[in-house]
């Protein structure tokens, strides 16, 4: 029910791919159920009737049917992950960076790292996601076995630490603001570690992201 019309249509192509499965009953299950979209409320969707459609002439085997539904659910979950990746451009490229790093394709890993850092730096905003992604990229690059560790002037570990501080500070202020609002509602104080220290550093932090001042 959560799939949009175009996503439901694309699911058919996904299920036809032999990369993910070779069970024709899964494709048949899709076509049997899809015709009752979008509410799926037809009495013809009772499990006995669906089973008869998928396995004509067979006595119903609930264990077999449950396994088929489980396999279909797992494929649908894979499909949702792929749809989500399509919406997460930077995250998708960071997964590629991780894959190249683990396979020790260092020249491509290094290029992908710097390309991603450059793309992030071109973004007009400095949000929590920006600082977290910059931290992750620099951390992955620094700790790769083939990365030179002797360039202290622009060390990626220094960059990772700086972005960690900014990500931590922005996250702490965002969560802290929410907790302070709830204090007024629930009349119960919630001590927040490091909040005062962050407030003292507000001017310095705001130079990196105006969101600090807003919080």
C-alpha positions as a Markdown table, in Angstrom:
| # | Residue | x | y | z |
|---|---|---|---|---|
| 1 | Unk | 0.0 | 0.0 | 0.0 |
| 2 | Unk | 2.9 | 2.4 | 0.6 |
| 3 | Unk | 4.2 | 2.2 | -2.9 |
| 4 | Unk | 3.2 | 4.9 | -5.4 |
| 5 | Unk | 1.8 | 3.9 | -8.7 |
| 6 | Unk | 5.1 | 4.3 | -10.6 |
| 7 | Unk | 7.0 | 2.4 | -7.9 |
| 8 | Unk | 4.5 | -0.5 | -8.0 |
| 9 | Unk | 5.0 | -0.6 | -11.8 |
| 10 | Unk | 8.8 | -0.6 | -11.4 |
| 11 | Unk | 8.6 | -3.4 | -8.8 |
| 12 | Unk | 7.5 | -5.7 | -11.6 |
| 13 | Unk | 10.9 | -5.0 | -13.4 |
| 14 | Unk | 12.8 | -5.6 | -10.2 |
| 15 | Unk | 11.1 | -9.0 | -9.6 |
| 16 | Unk | 11.9 | -10.1 | -13.1 |
| 17 | Unk | 15.6 | -9.7 | -12.5 |
| 18 | Unk | 17.3 | -13.1 | -12.1 |
| 19 | Unk | 20.0 | -11.4 | -10.0 |
| 20 | Unk | 17.6 | -11.3 | -7.0 |
| 21 | Unk | 15.7 | -14.6 | -7.3 |
| 22 | Unk | 14.8 | -17.4 | -9.7 |
| 23 | Unk | 11.4 | -18.3 | -8.2 |
| 24 | Unk | 8.6 | -17.8 | -10.8 |
| 25 | Unk | 5.9 | -18.0 | -8.0 |
| 26 | Unk | 7.2 | -14.7 | -6.6 |
| 27 | Unk | 6.4 | -13.0 | -9.9 |
| 28 | Unk | 3.0 | -14.7 | -10.0 |
| 29 | Unk | 2.3 | -13.5 | -6.5 |
| 30 | Unk | 3.0 | -10.0 | -7.5 |
| 31 | Unk | 0.6 | -10.1 | -10.5 |
| 32 | Unk | -2.1 | -11.9 | -8.4 |
| 33 | Unk | -2.0 | -9.2 | -5.8 |
| 34 | Unk | -1.3 | -6.1 | -7.8 |
| 35 | Unk | -4.6 | -6.0 | -9.6 |
| 36 | Unk | -6.3 | -5.2 | -6.3 |
| 37 | Unk | -4.2 | -2.0 | -5.8 |
| 38 | Unk | -4.4 | 0.4 | -4.2 |
| 39 | Unk | -6.5 | -0.7 | -1.2 |
| 40 | Unk | -6.1 | -4.5 | -1.5 |
| 41 | Unk | -9.4 | -5.2 | 0.1 |
| 42 | Unk | -10.9 | -7.8 | -2.3 |
| 43 | Unk | -12.2 | -11.1 | -0.8 |
| 44 | Unk | -10.2 | -12.8 | -3.6 |
| 45 | Unk | -7.1 | -12.0 | -1.5 |
| 46 | Unk | -8.0 | -14.7 | 1.1 |
| 47 | Unk | -4.9 | -16.9 | 1.4 |
| 48 | Unk | -6.7 | -20.1 | 0.2 |
| 49 | Unk | -7.8 | -18.4 | -3.0 |
| 50 | Unk | -4.4 | -16.8 | -3.6 |
| 51 | Unk | -2.7 | -20.2 | -3.0 |
| 52 | Unk | -5.1 | -21.9 | -5.5 |
| 53 | Unk | -4.2 | -19.2 | -8.0 |
| 54 | Unk | -0.4 | -19.8 | -7.5 |
| 55 | Unk | -0.5 | -23.6 | -7.1 |
| 56 | Unk | -3.6 | -24.8 | -9.0 |
| 57 | Unk | -4.8 | -28.3 | -8.0 |
| 58 | Unk | -2.6 | -28.5 | -4.9 |
| 59 | Unk | -3.9 | -28.9 | -1.4 |
| 60 | Unk | -3.0 | -25.8 | 0.6 |
| 61 | Unk | 0.3 | -25.9 | 2.4 |
| 62 | Unk | 0.4 | -23.0 | 4.9 |
| 63 | Unk | 4.1 | -23.5 | 5.6 |
| 64 | Unk | 5.0 | -23.3 | 1.9 |
| 65 | Unk | 2.8 | -20.2 | 1.5 |
| 66 | Unk | 4.4 | -18.5 | 4.5 |
| 67 | Unk | 7.8 | -19.1 | 3.1 |
| 68 | Unk | 6.7 | -17.6 | -0.2 |
| 69 | Unk | 5.4 | -14.5 | 1.6 |
| 70 | Unk | 8.6 | -14.2 | 3.6 |
| 71 | Unk | 10.7 | -14.4 | 0.4 |
| 72 | Unk | 8.4 | -11.8 | -1.2 |
| 73 | Unk | 8.7 | -9.5 | 1.8 |
| 74 | Unk | 12.5 | -9.7 | 1.8 |
| 75 | Unk | 12.6 | -8.8 | -1.9 |
| 76 | Unk | 10.3 | -5.9 | -1.3 |
| 77 | Unk | 12.6 | -4.7 | 1.5 |
| 78 | Unk | 15.5 | -4.8 | -1.0 |
| 79 | Unk | 13.5 | -2.8 | -3.4 |
| 80 | Unk | 12.7 | -0.2 | -0.8 |
| 81 | Unk | 16.4 | 0.1 | -0.1 |
| 82 | Unk | 17.1 | 0.7 | -3.8 |
| 83 | Unk | 14.4 | 3.3 | -4.0 |
| 84 | Unk | 15.8 | 5.1 | -0.9 |
| 85 | Unk | 19.3 | 5.0 | -2.4 |
| 86 | Unk | 18.0 | 6.8 | -5.5 |
| 87 | Unk | 16.9 | 9.6 | -3.2 |
| 88 | Unk | 20.3 | 9.8 | -1.4 |
| 89 | Unk | 22.8 | 10.9 | -4.0 |
| 90 | Unk | 25.7 | 11.7 | -1.7 |
| 91 | Unk | 25.1 | 8.6 | 0.5 |
| 92 | Unk | 25.1 | 6.4 | -2.5 |
| 93 | Unk | 28.4 | 7.7 | -3.6 |
| 94 | Unk | 29.8 | 7.3 | -0.1 |
| 95 | Unk | 28.9 | 3.6 | -0.3 |
| 96 | Unk | 30.9 | 3.4 | -3.4 |
| 97 | Unk | 33.8 | 5.1 | -1.6 |
| 98 | Unk | 33.5 | 2.5 | 1.1 |
| 99 | Unk | 33.5 | -0.4 | -1.4 |
| 100 | Unk | 36.6 | 0.9 | -3.2 |
| 101 | Unk | 38.4 | 1.4 | 0.1 |
| 102 | Unk | 37.6 | -2.2 | 1.3 |
| 103 | Unk | 38.8 | -3.6 | -2.0 |
| 104 | Unk | 42.1 | -1.6 | -1.9 |
| 105 | Unk | 41.5 | 0.2 | -5.2 |
| 106 | Unk | 43.3 | 3.1 | -3.6 |
| 107 | Unk | 43.6 | 5.4 | -6.6 |
| 108 | Unk | 39.9 | 5.3 | -7.3 |
| 109 | Unk | 39.1 | 5.4 | -3.5 |
| 110 | Unk | 41.2 | 8.5 | -3.1 |
| 111 | Unk | 39.6 | 10.2 | -6.1 |
| 112 | Unk | 36.1 | 9.4 | -5.0 |
| 113 | Unk | 36.9 | 10.8 | -1.5 |
| 114 | Unk | 38.2 | 14.1 | -2.8 |
| 115 | Unk | 35.3 | 14.4 | -5.4 |
| 116 | Unk | 32.8 | 13.9 | -2.6 |
| 117 | Unk | 34.5 | 16.4 | -0.3 |
| 118 | Unk | 34.5 | 18.9 | -3.1 |
| 119 | Unk | 30.8 | 18.3 | -3.9 |
| 120 | Unk | 29.9 | 18.8 | -0.2 |
| 121 | Unk | 31.9 | 22.0 | 0.0 |
| 122 | Unk | 29.9 | 23.4 | -2.9 |
| 123 | Unk | 26.7 | 23.0 | -1.0 |
| 124 | Unk | 25.2 | 26.3 | 0.2 |
| 125 | Unk | 24.4 | 25.1 | 3.7 |
| 126 | Unk | 26.3 | 23.6 | 6.6 |
| 127 | Unk | 23.8 | 21.2 | 8.2 |
| 128 | Unk | 24.2 | 18.3 | 10.6 |
| 129 | Unk | 24.4 | 16.0 | 7.6 |
| 130 | Unk | 27.2 | 18.0 | 6.0 |
| 131 | Unk | 29.4 | 17.8 | 9.1 |
| 132 | Unk | 28.7 | 14.1 | 9.7 |
| 133 | Unk | 29.4 | 13.2 | 6.0 |
| 134 | Unk | 32.6 | 15.3 | 6.0 |
| 135 | Unk | 33.7 | 13.5 | 9.2 |
| 136 | Unk | 33.0 | 10.1 | 7.8 |
| 137 | Unk | 34.8 | 10.8 | 4.5 |
| 138 | Unk | 37.9 | 12.1 | 6.3 |
| 139 | Unk | 37.9 | 9.3 | 8.8 |
| 140 | Unk | 37.7 | 6.6 | 6.1 |
| 141 | Unk | 40.4 | 8.2 | 4.1 |
| 142 | Unk | 42.8 | 8.7 | 7.0 |
| 143 | Unk | 42.5 | 5.2 | 8.3 |
| 144 | Unk | 42.9 | 3.5 | 5.0 |
| 145 | Unk | 46.2 | 1.6 | 5.2 |
| 146 | Unk | 47.6 | 3.2 | 2.0 |
| 147 | Unk | 47.0 | 6.8 | 3.1 |
| 148 | Unk | 50.1 | 8.8 | 4.0 |
| 149 | Unk | 50.0 | 9.7 | 7.7 |
| 150 | Unk | 52.9 | 12.2 | 7.7 |
| 151 | Unk | 51.2 | 15.3 | 6.2 |
| 152 | Unk | 50.3 | 17.1 | 9.5 |
| 153 | Unk | 49.4 | 20.4 | 7.9 |
| 154 | Unk | 46.2 | 19.2 | 6.3 |
| 155 | Unk | 45.7 | 15.9 | 7.9 |
| 156 | Unk | 42.4 | 14.2 | 7.2 |
| 157 | Unk | 42.2 | 13.2 | 10.9 |
| 158 | Unk | 42.3 | 16.8 | 11.9 |
| 159 | Unk | 39.5 | 17.5 | 9.5 |
| 160 | Unk | 37.6 | 14.6 | 10.8 |
| 161 | Unk | 38.0 | 15.9 | 14.4 |
| 162 | Unk | 36.9 | 19.4 | 13.5 |
| 163 | Unk | 33.8 | 18.1 | 11.7 |
| 164 | Unk | 33.1 | 15.7 | 14.6 |
| 165 | Unk | 33.1 | 18.7 | 17.0 |
| 166 | Unk | 30.7 | 20.6 | 14.8 |
| 167 | Unk | 28.4 | 17.7 | 14.2 |
| 168 | Unk | 28.3 | 16.9 | 17.9 |
| 169 | Unk | 27.7 | 20.5 | 18.8 |
| 170 | Unk | 24.8 | 21.0 | 16.3 |
| 171 | Unk | 23.2 | 17.7 | 17.3 |
| 172 | Unk | 23.5 | 18.4 | 21.0 |
| 173 | Unk | 21.9 | 21.8 | 20.5 |
| 174 | Unk | 19.1 | 20.4 | 18.4 |
| 175 | Unk | 18.3 | 17.6 | 20.8 |
| 176 | Unk | 18.8 | 20.0 | 23.8 |
| 177 | Unk | 16.4 | 22.5 | 22.4 |
| 178 | Unk | 13.7 | 19.8 | 22.0 |
| 179 | Unk | 14.3 | 18.6 | 25.6 |
| 180 | Unk | 14.1 | 22.2 | 26.9 |
| 181 | Unk | 10.7 | 22.6 | 25.2 |
| 182 | Unk | 9.6 | 19.3 | 26.8 |
| 183 | Unk | 10.7 | 20.6 | 30.2 |
| 184 | Unk | 8.2 | 23.4 | 30.0 |
| 185 | Unk | 5.5 | 20.8 | 29.2 |
| 186 | Unk | 6.4 | 18.2 | 31.7 |
| 187 | Unk | 7.7 | 20.5 | 34.4 |
| 188 | Unk | 10.7 | 18.1 | 34.9 |
| 189 | Unk | 14.3 | 19.2 | 34.4 |
| 190 | Unk | 16.6 | 17.2 | 32.2 |
| 191 | Unk | 20.3 | 17.8 | 32.7 |
| 192 | Unk | 22.2 | 18.1 | 29.4 |
| 193 | Unk | 25.9 | 17.5 | 29.5 |
| 194 | Unk | 28.1 | 20.0 | 27.6 |
| 195 | Unk | 25.3 | 22.4 | 26.9 |
| 196 | Unk | 26.8 | 25.3 | 28.8 |
| 197 | Unk | 30.2 | 24.6 | 27.1 |
| 198 | Unk | 28.6 | 24.8 | 23.7 |
| 199 | Unk | 26.8 | 28.1 | 24.5 |
| 200 | Unk | 30.1 | 29.6 | 25.6 |
| 201 | Unk | 31.6 | 28.6 | 22.2 |
| 202 | Unk | 28.5 | 29.9 | 20.3 |
| 203 | Unk | 30.3 | 32.8 | 18.5 |
| 204 | Unk | 33.1 | 30.5 | 17.2 |
| 205 | Unk | 30.8 | 27.8 | 16.2 |
| 206 | Unk | 28.4 | 30.2 | 14.4 |
| 207 | Unk | 31.3 | 31.2 | 12.1 |
| 208 | Unk | 31.1 | 27.6 | 10.6 |
| 209 | Unk | 27.3 | 27.4 | 10.6 |
| 210 | Unk | 24.7 | 30.1 | 11.4 |
| 211 | Unk | 22.4 | 27.4 | 12.7 |
| 212 | Unk | 24.3 | 27.4 | 15.9 |
| 213 | Unk | 23.2 | 31.0 | 16.6 |
| 214 | Unk | 19.6 | 30.0 | 15.8 |
| 215 | Unk | 19.6 | 27.2 | 18.4 |
